[in-house]
Amino acid sequence: MTLAHFLDGLRCAVCGCLDVLWLDPVRGLVECRECGHKALCVPDAGEVV
Ligand SMILES: [Zn+2]
């Protein structure tokens, strides 16, 4: 069981690499494994944090 979930078909907005983004559901953020860019994401619509 892995906590990180890779996001296929998504491109990093910073370095432009494809298929390098993975979702960390614990922290609720997406991170690029190439350049280390992090972005907050909303896991589920309707779930208020
Ligand atoms: Zn990147």
mmCIF file of the protein (N, C-alpha, C, O) and its ligand, coordinates in Angstrom:
data_MODEL
# 
_entry.id   MODEL 
# 
loop_
_entity.id 
_entity.type 
_entity.pdbx_number_of_molecules 
1 polymer     1 
2 non-polymer 1 
# 
_entity_poly.entity_id                      1 
_entity_poly.type                           'polypeptide(L)' 
_entity_poly.nstd_linkage                   no 
_entity_poly.nstd_monomer                   no 
_entity_poly.pdbx_seq_one_letter_code       MTLAHFLDGLRCAVCGCLDVLWLDPVRGLVECRECGHKALCVPDAGEVV 
_entity_poly.pdbx_seq_one_letter_code_can   MTLAHFLDGLRCAVCGCLDVLWLDPVRGLVECRECGHKALCVPDAGEVV 
_entity_poly.pdbx_strand_id                 A 
# 
loop_
_entity_poly_seq.entity_id 
_entity_poly_seq.num 
_entity_poly_seq.mon_id 
_entity_poly_seq.hetero 
1 1  MET n 
1 2  THR n 
1 3  LEU n 
1 4  ALA n 
1 5  HIS n 
1 6  PHE n 
1 7  LEU n 
1 8  ASP n 
1 9  GLY n 
1 10 LEU n 
1 11 ARG n 
1 12 CYS n 
1 13 ALA n 
1 14 VAL n 
1 15 CYS n 
1 16 GLY n 
1 17 CYS n 
1 18 LEU n 
1 19 ASP n 
1 20 VAL n 
1 21 LEU n 
1 22 TRP n 
1 23 LEU n 
1 24 ASP n 
1 25 PRO n 
1 26 VAL n 
1 27 ARG n 
1 28 GLY n 
1 29 LEU n 
1 30 VAL n 
1 31 GLU n 
1 32 CYS n 
1 33 ARG n 
1 34 GLU n 
1 35 CYS n 
1 36 GLY n 
1 37 HIS n 
1 38 LYS n 
1 39 ALA n 
1 40 LEU n 
1 41 CYS n 
1 42 VAL n 
1 43 PRO n 
1 44 ASP n 
1 45 ALA n 
1 46 GLY n 
1 47 GLU n 
1 48 VAL n 
1 49 VAL n 
# 
loop_
_struct_asym.id 
_struct_asym.entity_id 
A 1 
B 2 
# 
loop_
_chem_comp.id 
_chem_comp.type 
_chem_comp.mon_nstd_flag 
ALA 'L-peptide linking' y 
ARG 'L-peptide linking' y 
ASP 'L-peptide linking' y 
CYS 'L-peptide linking' y 
GLU 'L-peptide linking' y 
GLY 'peptide linking'   y 
HIS 'L-peptide linking' y 
LEU 'L-peptide linking' y 
LYS 'L-peptide linking' y 
MET 'L-peptide linking' y 
PHE 'L-peptide linking' y 
PRO 'L-peptide linking' y 
THR 'L-peptide linking' y 
TRP 'L-peptide linking' y 
VAL 'L-peptide linking' y 
ZN  non-polymer         . 
# 
_pdbx_entity_nonpoly.entity_id   2 
_pdbx_entity_nonpoly.name        ? 
_pdbx_entity_nonpoly.comp_id     ZN 
# 
_pdbx_nonpoly_scheme.asym_id         B 
_pdbx_nonpoly_scheme.entity_id       2 
_pdbx_nonpoly_scheme.mon_id          ZN 
_pdbx_nonpoly_scheme.ndb_seq_num     1 
_pdbx_nonpoly_scheme.pdb_seq_num     101 
_pdbx_nonpoly_scheme.auth_seq_num    101 
_pdbx_nonpoly_scheme.pdb_mon_id      ZN 
_pdbx_nonpoly_scheme.auth_mon_id     ZN 
_pdbx_nonpoly_scheme.pdb_strand_id   A 
_pdbx_nonpoly_scheme.pdb_ins_code    . 
# 
loop_
_atom_site.group_PDB 
_atom_site.id 
_atom_site.type_symbol 
_atom_site.label_atom_id 
_atom_site.label_alt_id 
_atom_site.label_comp_id 
_atom_site.label_asym_id 
_atom_site.label_entity_id 
_atom_site.label_seq_id 
_atom_site.pdbx_PDB_ins_code 
_atom_site.Cartn_x 
_atom_site.Cartn_y 
_atom_site.Cartn_z 
_atom_site.occupancy 
_atom_site.B_iso_or_equiv 
_atom_site.pdbx_formal_charge 
_atom_site.auth_seq_id 
_atom_site.auth_comp_id 
_atom_site.auth_asym_id 
_atom_site.auth_atom_id 
_atom_site.pdbx_PDB_model_num 
ATOM   1   N  N  . MET A 1 1  ? 0.850   -1.198 0.000   1.00 0.00 ? 1   MET A N  1 
ATOM   2   C  CA . MET A 1 1  ? 0.000   0.000  0.000   1.00 0.00 ? 1   MET A CA 1 
ATOM   3   C  C  . MET A 1 1  ? 0.882   1.244  0.000   1.00 0.00 ? 1   MET A C  1 
ATOM   4   O  O  . MET A 1 1  ? 1.753   1.408  0.854   1.00 0.00 ? 1   MET A O  1 
ATOM   5   N  N  . THR A 1 2  ? 0.644   2.092  -0.950  1.00 0.00 ? 2   THR A N  1 
ATOM   6   C  CA . THR A 1 2  ? 1.425   3.317  -1.045  1.00 0.00 ? 2   THR A CA 1 
ATOM   7   C  C  . THR A 1 2  ? 0.547   4.511  -0.742  1.00 0.00 ? 2   THR A C  1 
ATOM   8   O  O  . THR A 1 2  ? -0.629  4.548  -1.106  1.00 0.00 ? 2   THR A O  1 
ATOM   9   N  N  . LEU A 1 3  ? 1.131   5.480  -0.073  1.00 0.00 ? 3   LEU A N  1 
ATOM   10  C  CA . LEU A 1 3  ? 0.373   6.680  0.251   1.00 0.00 ? 3   LEU A CA 1 
ATOM   11  C  C  . LEU A 1 3  ? 0.345   7.641  -0.916  1.00 0.00 ? 3   LEU A C  1 
ATOM   12  O  O  . LEU A 1 3  ? -0.665  8.298  -1.170  1.00 0.00 ? 3   LEU A O  1 
ATOM   13  N  N  . ALA A 1 4  ? 1.468   7.720  -1.631  1.00 0.00 ? 4   ALA A N  1 
ATOM   14  C  CA . ALA A 1 4  ? 1.540   8.644  -2.745  1.00 0.00 ? 4   ALA A CA 1 
ATOM   15  C  C  . ALA A 1 4  ? 0.835   8.057  -3.966  1.00 0.00 ? 4   ALA A C  1 
ATOM   16  O  O  . ALA A 1 4  ? 0.908   6.855  -4.224  1.00 0.00 ? 4   ALA A O  1 
ATOM   17  N  N  . HIS A 1 5  ? 0.168   8.903  -4.690  1.00 0.00 ? 5   HIS A N  1 
ATOM   18  C  CA . HIS A 1 5  ? -0.557  8.479  -5.880  1.00 0.00 ? 5   HIS A CA 1 
ATOM   19  C  C  . HIS A 1 5  ? -0.079  9.303  -7.073  1.00 0.00 ? 5   HIS A C  1 
ATOM   20  O  O  . HIS A 1 5  ? -0.226  10.525 -7.099  1.00 0.00 ? 5   HIS A O  1 
ATOM   21  N  N  . PHE A 1 6  ? 0.496   8.611  -8.061  1.00 0.00 ? 6   PHE A N  1 
ATOM   22  C  CA . PHE A 1 6  ? 0.982   9.322  -9.232  1.00 0.00 ? 6   PHE A CA 1 
ATOM   23  C  C  . PHE A 1 6  ? -0.165  9.763  -10.123 1.00 0.00 ? 6   PHE A C  1 
ATOM   24  O  O  . PHE A 1 6  ? -1.152  9.048  -10.302 1.00 0.00 ? 6   PHE A O  1 
ATOM   25  N  N  . LEU A 1 7  ? -0.014  10.944 -10.670 1.00 0.00 ? 7   LEU A N  1 
ATOM   26  C  CA . LEU A 1 7  ? -1.046  11.517 -11.515 1.00 0.00 ? 7   LEU A CA 1 
ATOM   27  C  C  . LEU A 1 7  ? -0.615  11.402 -12.967 1.00 0.00 ? 7   LEU A C  1 
ATOM   28  O  O  . LEU A 1 7  ? 0.185   12.199 -13.458 1.00 0.00 ? 7   LEU A O  1 
ATOM   29  N  N  . ASP A 1 8  ? -1.152  10.405 -13.641 1.00 0.00 ? 8   ASP A N  1 
ATOM   30  C  CA . ASP A 1 8  ? -0.788  10.178 -15.031 1.00 0.00 ? 8   ASP A CA 1 
ATOM   31  C  C  . ASP A 1 8  ? -1.353  11.263 -15.934 1.00 0.00 ? 8   ASP A C  1 
ATOM   32  O  O  . ASP A 1 8  ? -2.491  11.702 -15.772 1.00 0.00 ? 8   ASP A O  1 
ATOM   33  N  N  . GLY A 1 9  ? -0.540  11.680 -16.880 1.00 0.00 ? 9   GLY A N  1 
ATOM   34  C  CA . GLY A 1 9  ? -1.010  12.593 -17.913 1.00 0.00 ? 9   GLY A CA 1 
ATOM   35  C  C  . GLY A 1 9  ? -0.980  14.052 -17.503 1.00 0.00 ? 9   GLY A C  1 
ATOM   36  O  O  . GLY A 1 9  ? -1.410  14.925 -18.256 1.00 0.00 ? 9   GLY A O  1 
ATOM   37  N  N  . LEU A 1 10 ? -0.469  14.317 -16.304 1.00 0.00 ? 10  LEU A N  1 
ATOM   38  C  CA . LEU A 1 10 ? -0.384  15.710 -15.884 1.00 0.00 ? 10  LEU A CA 1 
ATOM   39  C  C  . LEU A 1 10 ? 1.042   16.217 -16.027 1.00 0.00 ? 10  LEU A C  1 
ATOM   40  O  O  . LEU A 1 10 ? 2.011   15.484 -15.829 1.00 0.00 ? 10  LEU A O  1 
ATOM   41  N  N  . ARG A 1 11 ? 1.138   17.478 -16.372 1.00 0.00 ? 11  ARG A N  1 
ATOM   42  C  CA . ARG A 1 11 ? 2.437   18.096 -16.597 1.00 0.00 ? 11  ARG A CA 1 
ATOM   43  C  C  . ARG A 1 11 ? 2.712   19.133 -15.516 1.00 0.00 ? 11  ARG A C  1 
ATOM   44  O  O  . ARG A 1 11 ? 1.824   19.890 -15.123 1.00 0.00 ? 11  ARG A O  1 
ATOM   45  N  N  . CYS A 1 12 ? 3.942   19.156 -15.046 1.00 0.00 ? 12  CYS A N  1 
ATOM   46  C  CA . CYS A 1 12 ? 4.319   20.137 -14.044 1.00 0.00 ? 12  CYS A CA 1 
ATOM   47  C  C  . CYS A 1 12 ? 4.318   21.524 -14.677 1.00 0.00 ? 12  CYS A C  1 
ATOM   48  O  O  . CYS A 1 12 ? 4.870   21.727 -15.759 1.00 0.00 ? 12  CYS A O  1 
ATOM   49  N  N  . ALA A 1 13 ? 3.694   22.470 -13.992 1.00 0.00 ? 13  ALA A N  1 
ATOM   50  C  CA . ALA A 1 13 ? 3.582   23.825 -14.525 1.00 0.00 ? 13  ALA A CA 1 
ATOM   51  C  C  . ALA A 1 13 ? 4.903   24.575 -14.434 1.00 0.00 ? 13  ALA A C  1 
ATOM   52  O  O  . ALA A 1 13 ? 5.089   25.591 -15.103 1.00 0.00 ? 13  ALA A O  1 
ATOM   53  N  N  . VAL A 1 14 ? 5.814   24.085 -13.617 1.00 0.00 ? 14  VAL A N  1 
ATOM   54  C  CA . VAL A 1 14 ? 7.072   24.793 -13.393 1.00 0.00 ? 14  VAL A CA 1 
ATOM   55  C  C  . VAL A 1 14 ? 8.162   24.302 -14.328 1.00 0.00 ? 14  VAL A C  1 
ATOM   56  O  O  . VAL A 1 14 ? 8.755   25.092 -15.062 1.00 0.00 ? 14  VAL A O  1 
ATOM   57  N  N  . CYS A 1 15 ? 8.432   22.993 -14.307 1.00 0.00 ? 15  CYS A N  1 
ATOM   58  C  CA . CYS A 1 15 ? 9.527   22.453 -15.106 1.00 0.00 ? 15  CYS A CA 1 
ATOM   59  C  C  . CYS A 1 15 ? 9.040   21.845 -16.412 1.00 0.00 ? 15  CYS A C  1 
ATOM   60  O  O  . CYS A 1 15 ? 9.849   21.562 -17.296 1.00 0.00 ? 15  CYS A O  1 
ATOM   61  N  N  . GLY A 1 16 ? 7.732   21.636 -16.552 1.00 0.00 ? 16  GLY A N  1 
ATOM   62  C  CA . GLY A 1 16 ? 7.171   21.158 -17.807 1.00 0.00 ? 16  GLY A CA 1 
ATOM   63  C  C  . GLY A 1 16 ? 7.320   19.671 -18.036 1.00 0.00 ? 16  GLY A C  1 
ATOM   64  O  O  . GLY A 1 16 ? 7.035   19.191 -19.134 1.00 0.00 ? 16  GLY A O  1 
ATOM   65  N  N  . CYS A 1 17 ? 7.759   18.924 -17.032 1.00 0.00 ? 17  CYS A N  1 
ATOM   66  C  CA . CYS A 1 17 ? 7.913   17.485 -17.186 1.00 0.00 ? 17  CYS A CA 1 
ATOM   67  C  C  . CYS A 1 17 ? 6.552   16.782 -17.080 1.00 0.00 ? 17  CYS A C  1 
ATOM   68  O  O  . CYS A 1 17 ? 5.656   17.229 -16.365 1.00 0.00 ? 17  CYS A O  1 
ATOM   69  N  N  . LEU A 1 18 ? 6.429   15.677 -17.810 1.00 0.00 ? 18  LEU A N  1 
ATOM   70  C  CA . LEU A 1 18 ? 5.170   14.944 -17.857 1.00 0.00 ? 18  LEU A CA 1 
ATOM   71  C  C  . LEU A 1 18 ? 5.253   13.714 -16.953 1.00 0.00 ? 18  LEU A C  1 
ATOM   72  O  O  . LEU A 1 18 ? 6.293   13.064 -16.851 1.00 0.00 ? 18  LEU A O  1 
ATOM   73  N  N  . ASP A 1 19 ? 4.140   13.416 -16.309 1.00 0.00 ? 19  ASP A N  1 
ATOM   74  C  CA . ASP A 1 19 ? 4.038   12.231 -15.446 1.00 0.00 ? 19  ASP A CA 1 
ATOM   75  C  C  . ASP A 1 19 ? 5.050   12.241 -14.310 1.00 0.00 ? 19  ASP A C  1 
ATOM   76  O  O  . ASP A 1 19 ? 5.617   11.204 -13.964 1.00 0.00 ? 19  ASP A O  1 
ATOM   77  N  N  . VAL A 1 20 ? 5.269   13.387 -13.745 1.00 0.00 ? 20  VAL A N  1 
ATOM   78  C  CA . VAL A 1 20 ? 6.198   13.480 -12.621 1.00 0.00 ? 20  VAL A CA 1 
ATOM   79  C  C  . VAL A 1 20 ? 5.487   13.986 -11.365 1.00 0.00 ? 20  VAL A C  1 
ATOM   80  O  O  . VAL A 1 20 ? 6.103   14.161 -10.314 1.00 0.00 ? 20  VAL A O  1 
ATOM   81  N  N  . LEU A 1 21 ? 4.191   14.215 -11.495 1.00 0.00 ? 21  LEU A N  1 
ATOM   82  C  CA . LEU A 1 21 ? 3.436   14.730 -10.355 1.00 0.00 ? 21  LEU A CA 1 
ATOM   83  C  C  . LEU A 1 21 ? 2.829   13.594 -9.561  1.00 0.00 ? 21  LEU A C  1 
ATOM   84  O  O  . LEU A 1 21 ? 2.314   12.629 -10.126 1.00 0.00 ? 21  LEU A O  1 
ATOM   85  N  N  . TRP A 1 22 ? 2.893   13.715 -8.249  1.00 0.00 ? 22  TRP A N  1 
ATOM   86  C  CA . TRP A 1 22 ? 2.225   12.727 -7.419  1.00 0.00 ? 22  TRP A CA 1 
ATOM   87  C  C  . TRP A 1 22 ? 1.463   13.409 -6.307  1.00 0.00 ? 22  TRP A C  1 
ATOM   88  O  O  . TRP A 1 22 ? 1.857   14.460 -5.800  1.00 0.00 ? 22  TRP A O  1 
ATOM   89  N  N  . LEU A 1 23 ? 0.376   12.787 -5.947  1.00 0.00 ? 23  LEU A N  1 
ATOM   90  C  CA . LEU A 1 23 ? -0.528  13.353 -4.948  1.00 0.00 ? 23  LEU A CA 1 
ATOM   91  C  C  . LEU A 1 23 ? -0.217  12.770 -3.579  1.00 0.00 ? 23  LEU A C  1 
ATOM   92  O  O  . LEU A 1 23 ? -0.141  11.554 -3.406  1.00 0.00 ? 23  LEU A O  1 
ATOM   93  N  N  . ASP A 1 24 ? -0.042  13.650 -2.623  1.00 0.00 ? 24  ASP A N  1 
ATOM   94  C  CA . ASP A 1 24 ? 0.101   13.231 -1.241  1.00 0.00 ? 24  ASP A CA 1 
ATOM   95  C  C  . ASP A 1 24 ? -1.224  13.471 -0.531  1.00 0.00 ? 24  ASP A C  1 
ATOM   96  O  O  . ASP A 1 24 ? -1.525  14.603 -0.152  1.00 0.00 ? 24  ASP A O  1 
ATOM   97  N  N  . PRO A 1 25 ? -2.020  12.423 -0.345  1.00 0.00 ? 25  PRO A N  1 
ATOM   98  C  CA . PRO A 1 25 ? -3.368  12.595 0.209   1.00 0.00 ? 25  PRO A CA 1 
ATOM   99  C  C  . PRO A 1 25 ? -3.355  12.998 1.674   1.00 0.00 ? 25  PRO A C  1 
ATOM   100 O  O  . PRO A 1 25 ? -4.328  13.561 2.176   1.00 0.00 ? 25  PRO A O  1 
ATOM   101 N  N  . VAL A 1 26 ? -2.264  12.715 2.354   1.00 0.00 ? 26  VAL A N  1 
ATOM   102 C  CA . VAL A 1 26 ? -2.173  13.064 3.768   1.00 0.00 ? 26  VAL A CA 1 
ATOM   103 C  C  . VAL A 1 26 ? -2.056  14.568 3.940   1.00 0.00 ? 26  VAL A C  1 
ATOM   104 O  O  . VAL A 1 26 ? -2.749  15.178 4.754   1.00 0.00 ? 26  VAL A O  1 
ATOM   105 N  N  . ARG A 1 27 ? -1.155  15.152 3.146   1.00 0.00 ? 27  ARG A N  1 
ATOM   106 C  CA . ARG A 1 27 ? -0.941  16.598 3.228   1.00 0.00 ? 27  ARG A CA 1 
ATOM   107 C  C  . ARG A 1 27 ? -1.896  17.373 2.333   1.00 0.00 ? 27  ARG A C  1 
ATOM   108 O  O  . ARG A 1 27 ? -2.069  18.580 2.502   1.00 0.00 ? 27  ARG A O  1 
ATOM   109 N  N  . GLY A 1 28 ? -2.516  16.682 1.381   1.00 0.00 ? 28  GLY A N  1 
ATOM   110 C  CA . GLY A 1 28 ? -3.428  17.346 0.476   1.00 0.00 ? 28  GLY A CA 1 
ATOM   111 C  C  . GLY A 1 28 ? -2.712  18.241 -0.498  1.00 0.00 ? 28  GLY A C  1 
ATOM   112 O  O  . GLY A 1 28 ? -3.163  19.347 -0.795  1.00 0.00 ? 28  GLY A O  1 
ATOM   113 N  N  . LEU A 1 29 ? -1.560  17.745 -1.008  1.00 0.00 ? 29  LEU A N  1 
ATOM   114 C  CA . LEU A 1 29 ? -0.830  18.550 -1.978  1.00 0.00 ? 29  LEU A CA 1 
ATOM   115 C  C  . LEU A 1 29 ? -0.262  17.681 -3.085  1.00 0.00 ? 29  LEU A C  1 
ATOM   116 O  O  . LEU A 1 29 ? -0.122  16.466 -2.949  1.00 0.00 ? 29  LEU A O  1 
ATOM   117 N  N  . VAL A 1 30 ? 0.057   18.340 -4.176  1.00 0.00 ? 30  VAL A N  1 
ATOM   118 C  CA . VAL A 1 30 ? 0.679   17.676 -5.307  1.00 0.00 ? 30  VAL A CA 1 
ATOM   119 C  C  . VAL A 1 30 ? 2.130   18.123 -5.387  1.00 0.00 ? 30  VAL A C  1 
ATOM   120 O  O  . VAL A 1 30 ? 2.426   19.313 -5.280  1.00 0.00 ? 30  VAL A O  1 
ATOM   121 N  N  . GLU A 1 31 ? 3.029   17.172 -5.573  1.00 0.00 ? 31  GLU A N  1 
ATOM   122 C  CA . GLU A 1 31 ? 4.434   17.521 -5.636  1.00 0.00 ? 31  GLU A CA 1 
ATOM   123 C  C  . GLU A 1 31 ? 5.058   16.963 -6.905  1.00 0.00 ? 31  GLU A C  1 
ATOM   124 O  O  . GLU A 1 31 ? 4.734   15.866 -7.361  1.00 0.00 ? 31  GLU A O  1 
ATOM   125 N  N  . CYS A 1 32 ? 5.973   17.766 -7.462  1.00 0.00 ? 32  CYS A N  1 
ATOM   126 C  CA . CYS A 1 32 ? 6.725   17.332 -8.632  1.00 0.00 ? 32  CYS A CA 1 
ATOM   127 C  C  . CYS A 1 32 ? 8.018   16.677 -8.163  1.00 0.00 ? 32  CYS A C  1 
ATOM   128 O  O  . CYS A 1 32 ? 8.767   17.256 -7.376  1.00 0.00 ? 32  CYS A O  1 
ATOM   129 N  N  . ARG A 1 33 ? 8.271   15.476 -8.646  1.00 0.00 ? 33  ARG A N  1 
ATOM   130 C  CA . ARG A 1 33 ? 9.474   14.767 -8.197  1.00 0.00 ? 33  ARG A CA 1 
ATOM   131 C  C  . ARG A 1 33 ? 10.705  15.244 -8.947  1.00 0.00 ? 33  ARG A C  1 
ATOM   132 O  O  . ARG A 1 33 ? 11.829  14.915 -8.568  1.00 0.00 ? 33  ARG A O  1 
ATOM   133 N  N  . GLU A 1 34 ? 10.504  16.013 -10.004 1.00 0.00 ? 34  GLU A N  1 
ATOM   134 C  CA . GLU A 1 34 ? 11.638  16.528 -10.764 1.00 0.00 ? 34  GLU A CA 1 
ATOM   135 C  C  . GLU A 1 34 ? 12.202  17.809 -10.167 1.00 0.00 ? 34  GLU A C  1 
ATOM   136 O  O  . GLU A 1 34 ? 13.400  17.912 -9.904  1.00 0.00 ? 34  GLU A O  1 
ATOM   137 N  N  . CYS A 1 35 ? 11.331  18.775 -9.958  1.00 0.00 ? 35  CYS A N  1 
ATOM   138 C  CA . CYS A 1 35 ? 11.813  20.075 -9.487  1.00 0.00 ? 35  CYS A CA 1 
ATOM   139 C  C  . CYS A 1 35 ? 11.403  20.357 -8.051  1.00 0.00 ? 35  CYS A C  1 
ATOM   140 O  O  . CYS A 1 35 ? 11.865  21.332 -7.457  1.00 0.00 ? 35  CYS A O  1 
ATOM   141 N  N  . GLY A 1 36 ? 10.536  19.511 -7.481  1.00 0.00 ? 36  GLY A N  1 
ATOM   142 C  CA . GLY A 1 36 ? 10.153  19.688 -6.096  1.00 0.00 ? 36  GLY A CA 1 
ATOM   143 C  C  . GLY A 1 36 ? 9.049   20.705 -5.881  1.00 0.00 ? 36  GLY A C  1 
ATOM   144 O  O  . GLY A 1 36 ? 8.745   21.075 -4.746  1.00 0.00 ? 36  GLY A O  1 
ATOM   145 N  N  . HIS A 1 37 ? 8.449   21.156 -6.976  1.00 0.00 ? 37  HIS A N  1 
ATOM   146 C  CA . HIS A 1 37 ? 7.367   22.122 -6.854  1.00 0.00 ? 37  HIS A CA 1 
ATOM   147 C  C  . HIS A 1 37 ? 6.165   21.492 -6.154  1.00 0.00 ? 37  HIS A C  1 
ATOM   148 O  O  . HIS A 1 37 ? 5.791   20.355 -6.440  1.00 0.00 ? 37  HIS A O  1 
ATOM   149 N  N  . LYS A 1 38 ? 5.571   22.245 -5.239  1.00 0.00 ? 38  LYS A N  1 
ATOM   150 C  CA . LYS A 1 38 ? 4.414   21.750 -4.504  1.00 0.00 ? 38  LYS A CA 1 
ATOM   151 C  C  . LYS A 1 38 ? 3.226   22.655 -4.750  1.00 0.00 ? 38  LYS A C  1 
ATOM   152 O  O  . LYS A 1 38 ? 3.361   23.873 -4.866  1.00 0.00 ? 38  LYS A O  1 
ATOM   153 N  N  . ALA A 1 39 ? 2.060   22.036 -4.827  1.00 0.00 ? 39  ALA A N  1 
ATOM   154 C  CA . ALA A 1 39 ? 0.844   22.809 -5.016  1.00 0.00 ? 39  ALA A CA 1 
ATOM   155 C  C  . ALA A 1 39 ? -0.271  22.188 -4.188  1.00 0.00 ? 39  ALA A C  1 
ATOM   156 O  O  . ALA A 1 39 ? -0.415  20.967 -4.128  1.00 0.00 ? 39  ALA A O  1 
ATOM   157 N  N  . LEU A 1 40 ? -1.038  23.031 -3.567  1.00 0.00 ? 40  LEU A N  1 
ATOM   158 C  CA . LEU A 1 40 ? -2.178  22.528 -2.797  1.00 0.00 ? 40  LEU A CA 1 
ATOM   159 C  C  . LEU A 1 40 ? -3.266  22.051 -3.749  1.00 0.00 ? 40  LEU A C  1 
ATOM   160 O  O  . LEU A 1 40 ? -3.450  22.605 -4.833  1.00 0.00 ? 40  LEU A O  1 
ATOM   161 N  N  . CYS A 1 41 ? -3.965  21.041 -3.337  1.00 0.00 ? 41  CYS A N  1 
ATOM   162 C  CA . CYS A 1 41 ? -5.070  20.567 -4.152  1.00 0.00 ? 41  CYS A CA 1 
ATOM   163 C  C  . CYS A 1 41 ? -6.271  20.295 -3.271  1.00 0.00 ? 41  CYS A C  1 
ATOM   164 O  O  . CYS A 1 41 ? -6.152  20.103 -2.061  1.00 0.00 ? 41  CYS A O  1 
ATOM   165 N  N  . VAL A 1 42 ? -7.419  20.282 -3.901  1.00 0.00 ? 42  VAL A N  1 
ATOM   166 C  CA . VAL A 1 42 ? -8.641  19.960 -3.194  1.00 0.00 ? 42  VAL A CA 1 
ATOM   167 C  C  . VAL A 1 42 ? -9.015  18.526 -3.531  1.00 0.00 ? 42  VAL A C  1 
ATOM   168 O  O  . VAL A 1 42 ? -9.399  18.241 -4.665  1.00 0.00 ? 42  VAL A O  1 
ATOM   169 N  N  . PRO A 1 43 ? -8.911  17.625 -2.574  1.00 0.00 ? 43  PRO A N  1 
ATOM   170 C  CA . PRO A 1 43 ? -9.121  16.209 -2.855  1.00 0.00 ? 43  PRO A CA 1 
ATOM   171 C  C  . PRO A 1 43 ? -10.528 15.895 -3.333  1.00 0.00 ? 43  PRO A C  1 
ATOM   172 O  O  . PRO A 1 43 ? -10.698 15.204 -4.337  1.00 0.00 ? 43  PRO A O  1 
ATOM   173 N  N  . ASP A 1 44 ? -11.510 16.378 -2.649  1.00 0.00 ? 44  ASP A N  1 
ATOM   174 C  CA . ASP A 1 44 ? -12.875 16.043 -3.006  1.00 0.00 ? 44  ASP A CA 1 
ATOM   175 C  C  . ASP A 1 44 ? -13.744 17.278 -2.964  1.00 0.00 ? 44  ASP A C  1 
ATOM   176 O  O  . ASP A 1 44 ? -13.723 18.035 -1.993  1.00 0.00 ? 44  ASP A O  1 
ATOM   177 N  N  . ALA A 1 45 ? -14.510 17.479 -4.023  1.00 0.00 ? 45  ALA A N  1 
ATOM   178 C  CA . ALA A 1 45 ? -15.456 18.580 -4.029  1.00 0.00 ? 45  ALA A CA 1 
ATOM   179 C  C  . ALA A 1 45 ? -16.557 18.292 -3.001  1.00 0.00 ? 45  ALA A C  1 
ATOM   180 O  O  . ALA A 1 45 ? -17.099 17.189 -2.937  1.00 0.00 ? 45  ALA A O  1 
ATOM   181 N  N  . GLY A 1 46 ? -16.860 19.288 -2.225  1.00 0.00 ? 46  GLY A N  1 
ATOM   182 C  CA . GLY A 1 46 ? -17.879 19.097 -1.226  1.00 0.00 ? 46  GLY A CA 1 
ATOM   183 C  C  . GLY A 1 46 ? -17.312 18.827 0.149   1.00 0.00 ? 46  GLY A C  1 
ATOM   184 O  O  . GLY A 1 46 ? -18.026 18.879 1.150   1.00 0.00 ? 46  GLY A O  1 
ATOM   185 N  N  . GLU A 1 47 ? -16.029 18.539 0.191   1.00 0.00 ? 47  GLU A N  1 
ATOM   186 C  CA . GLU A 1 47 ? -15.402 18.327 1.488   1.00 0.00 ? 47  GLU A CA 1 
ATOM   187 C  C  . GLU A 1 47 ? -14.764 19.630 1.958   1.00 0.00 ? 47  GLU A C  1 
ATOM   188 O  O  . GLU A 1 47 ? -13.781 20.092 1.380   1.00 0.00 ? 47  GLU A O  1 
ATOM   189 N  N  . VAL A 1 48 ? -15.314 20.202 2.983   1.00 0.00 ? 48  VAL A N  1 
ATOM   190 C  CA . VAL A 1 48 ? -14.843 21.487 3.469   1.00 0.00 ? 48  VAL A CA 1 
ATOM   191 C  C  . VAL A 1 48 ? -13.735 21.277 4.492   1.00 0.00 ? 48  VAL A C  1 
ATOM   192 O  O  . VAL A 1 48 ? -13.906 20.564 5.481   1.00 0.00 ? 48  VAL A O  1 
ATOM   193 N  N  . VAL A 1 49 ? -12.606 21.907 4.237   1.00 0.00 ? 49  VAL A N  1 
ATOM   194 C  CA . VAL A 1 49 ? -11.489 21.794 5.166   1.00 0.00 ? 49  VAL A CA 1 
ATOM   195 C  C  . VAL A 1 49 ? -11.508 22.978 6.118   1.00 0.00 ? 49  VAL A C  1 
ATOM   196 O  O  . VAL A 1 49 ? -10.646 23.082 6.991   1.00 0.00 ? 49  VAL A O  1 
HETATM 197 ZN ZN . ZN  B 2 .  ? 8.357   20.231 -11.859 1.00 0.00 2 101 ZN  A ZN 1 
# 
